[in-house]
Amino acid sequence: MLFGNKHITGILEDRGLSELNDDALWQVKNILNELDDEQLLRNSKRIMSSDYGNEKASTAYLRAIVEQNWVLLAQNDKILKSLQSQDKNSKER
């Protein structure tokens, strides 16, 4: 696992994601670890050199997208709940 890996930390920092809450950070690191395990975070022509490699890479990328969507859904739910709470509080004043 790459949780302490500077490569993963650099990716997160480059994309402004180093300050995510603990749950989201854990999920994002899992996604990156899975992609890195398949050597998909690097420009690897070796993986794409066969039909099996293409299929395996495509599957890993699609799984990463699905996992990313779960993270986005959870974050959007928190945002909506926060906005609803703020709206409710402002109407009570």
C-alpha distance (Angstrom), angle and dihedral (degrees) to the residues before:
residue distance angle dihedral
M1 . . .
L2 3.76 . .
F3 3.78 102.1 .
G4 3.80 90.1 125.0
N5 3.79 93.9 35.8
K6 3.80 115.4 124.5
H7 3.82 88.9 -145.3
I8 3.82 91.4 63.1
T9 3.81 91.8 42.1
G10 3.81 89.8 51.0
I11 3.81 91.8 50.9
L12 3.80 90.6 51.5
E13 3.80 93.3 46.8
D14 3.82 92.8 47.3
R15 3.79 89.3 55.7
G16 3.81 96.9 43.0
L17 3.80 92.8 -111.1
S18 3.79 101.6 118.8
E19 3.82 92.2 100.0
L20 3.82 98.1 55.2
N21 3.78 118.0 134.9
D22 3.80 114.9 -94.7
D23 3.82 95.8 -99.3
A24 3.80 95.2 49.3
L25 3.80 92.1 42.1
W26 3.80 90.9 52.9
Q27 3.81 91.2 50.0
V28 3.81 94.0 46.8
K29 3.80 91.4 48.5
N30 3.81 89.7 50.7
I31 3.81 90.0 53.2
L32 3.81 91.6 48.6
N33 3.80 91.6 46.0
E34 3.78 91.4 52.8
L35 3.80 91.8 49.5
D36 3.79 90.7 46.1
D37 3.82 91.4 49.5
E38 3.81 86.9 58.2
Q39 3.82 89.2 45.0
L40 3.80 90.1 -118.9
L41 3.80 95.8 132.1
R42 3.75 89.2 68.8
N43 3.78 131.1 60.9
S44 3.76 94.4 -99.7
K45 3.79 114.9 172.1
R46 3.81 88.8 176.5
I47 3.80 92.1 71.7
M48 3.80 93.0 49.6
S49 3.78 94.0 49.0
S50 3.80 95.9 94.3
D51 3.78 139.3 36.9
Y52 3.80 88.8 -112.9
G53 3.80 89.8 53.0
N54 3.80 91.5 49.7
E55 3.79 91.6 49.2
K56 3.80 92.8 46.2
A57 3.81 92.4 47.8
S58 3.81 92.1 46.7
T59 3.79 90.9 50.2
A60 3.81 92.1 49.5
Y61 3.81 92.3 48.5
L62 3.82 91.8 48.2
R63 3.80 91.1 49.0
A64 3.82 89.4 50.5
I65 3.81 90.0 52.3
V66 3.80 91.4 50.7
E67 3.81 91.3 49.4
Q68 3.80 90.2 46.9
N69 3.79 89.4 53.1
W70 3.82 90.6 54.7
V71 3.82 88.9 53.8
L72 3.81 90.9 49.5
L73 3.80 92.1 48.1
A74 3.80 91.5 52.0
Q75 3.80 92.3 47.5
N76 3.81 92.5 46.8
D77 3.79 90.1 50.5
K78 3.82 90.4 53.7
I79 3.81 90.9 48.6
L80 3.81 92.3 49.7
K81 3.80 92.6 48.5
S82 3.79 90.7 49.1
L83 3.81 92.1 49.6
Q84 3.80 91.7 46.8
S85 3.79 90.0 50.7
Q86 3.81 91.6 49.5
D87 3.81 90.7 48.0
K88 3.80 91.6 49.6
N89 3.81 91.5 48.5
S90 3.82 92.6 49.3
K91 3.82 91.6 50.3
E92 3.80 91.1 51.1
R93 3.81 91.5 57.7
